[in-house]
Amino acid sequence: MEEGETVSAIANHFAGKNIFITGGTGFLGKVLVEKLLRSCPDIGTLYLLMRPKNSQDIYERSHELIEKSSDWLQIPAFEKLRNEQPEFHKKIHPINGDIAVDDLGVSEEDAKLLQEKVDVVFHGAATVRFDEPLRFAVEMNLLGIRRMVKFCRKFKHLEVFLHMSTAYANCDKPFIEEMIYNPPVDPQRLIDALEWMDDEMVEKITPKLIGNKPNTYTYTKQLGEHLLVKEGSDLPLAIVRPSIVGAAWKEPYPGWIDNYNGPSGLYIAAGKGILRSVKGDFRCVADIVPVDMPVNMMIAAAWYTAVNKPSSTLIYHCTTGSTNPFTWGEMEGVVMNFWKKVPLDSCFRRPKISLTMNSMIHDYWVFVSHMIPAYFADMGYCLMGKRPRMVKIYNKLHRAMNSLTFFTTHSWEWTYNNLDMLKSQMTPEDKRRFYFDPRVMHWPTYLENYCLGTKKFLLNEDLSGLPAARAHLRKLRNIRYTFNTILLVALWRVLIARSQIARNLWFFIMGLVMKFVKYTRITSTIGGK
């Protein structure tokens, strides 16, 4: 075996490097922190920009993060790292700050520390809510980038500033290349306008401003990319664009997930029997990418930028639509089959879901299969002296579904020139350690692990409860059959027993059935002889 096959050039490069990370406590950020520490064991310090939660100050939150007993370090994502490097928490240095504040709200002492120490910046902090008010989305996804550029420009040893964007920043185009597209409006003009507009006026003009974009998230992400390359042209920039980020494929563990965003909440709602109808096209590609792939691509792209110093900002697409497509219809089949084999505990109804592009049909099933059962269930809760909750759950589910409709009814194609170029520059060991090419992923296996991950990591359901869960599904099936039988008897009494025409039609149909049965028996008797 040649030496190059076992050497990790990326891990060697990051040895002793100090990293500044924003968004490090989010879903993708946790995987990035874990991967950097585990796959680059000789890395320096990871400085995590952190916002205090509610009334909690930075010192309380720092203690919560760094102490071995903290919840953050005890999550399953860090189990493998804990076993390999028990003292890894000593490399994590929280920095009090907020990208929504000038100079990131960082103290003068911490600012000097970062200016002297930091070599690499991973900027992932942003608001990812699709329905965020435009003013707040601009504050986080646009002005936050401007503050980061201004702040990081003072770093004395900066090798790369890697920005985490989204593949849907230009989702108004069916074919998206690895380039910065001209924005619909100059970012500064929008920022100036928002300064004098009141919230009511901003809300009214938001649909006109975002145009063909489905939400403020994709709109401000596109503006943010343009602002970054314009105002940060003197910085060593790189941009990674993932699509819908889902549960882990391989690392830190197959199926690991810690939030209900995107498909995770839909899988659970479908598995519980709550979600019955989805507005979507079964032929459209479900462009979900496992979280470990964009994380690996970020690390590899940062290494390449620092070592090769490209003359322009390189953009990397981390999507599956054009390389390993899997449709929403195919996904529905895999997910529903899995939930029937491995059901969730205490299902509301038996898992069953349908995709439709017809708005009238979808609205009908939402009313019949969602809202009517929800009101009946809440009525039952009230009679038992419990707090009604199903209508509230369905209203929340419908809001989430409406925000995803654009993505379940469209497909896109992306270019991957920079992805292939980056792979060609990596050693065999780095390709294995920092994999990001989705071409080799087997979708059914991934989706089954994804569903199992939601059951295990989000709902904390143990597989030892499967017999009880399956028994509960059988009980729900029997209840359904009983209900349908009662309904048929009621229809018989109302329609057939009271209508001569209906009775005549019934007897005619039954006569045909009996003649068919008699003919079948005669035929089988002759054949037997």
Secondary structure, DSSP 8 states (H G I E B T S, - for coil): --GGGT--HHHHHHBT--EEEESTTSHHHHHHHHHHHHHSTTB--EEEEE---TT--HHHHHHHHHSTT-HHHHSGGGHHHHHH-TTGGGGEEEEE--TTSGGGG--HHHHHHHHHH--EEEE------TT--HHHHHHHHTHHHHHHHHHHTT-TT--EEEEE--TTTTTTSSEE-SS----SS-HHHHHHHHHHS-HHHHHHHHHHHHTT-SSHHHHHHHHHHHHHHHHTTTS-EEEEEE-EEES-SSSSSTT-----TTHHHHHHHHHTT---EEE--TTSB--EEETHHHHHHHHHHHHHHHHH--SS-EEEEE-STTTS--BHHHHHHHHHHHHHHS--TT-SS----EEE--HHHHHHHIIIIIIHHHHHHHHHHHHTT----HHHHHHHHHHHHHHHHHHHS---EE--HHHHHHHHTS-HHHHHHT---GGG--HHHHHHHHHHHIIIIIS---GGGHHHHHHHHHHHHHHHHHHHHHHHHHHIIIIITT-HHHHHHHHHHHHHHHHHHHHHHHHHHHHH-
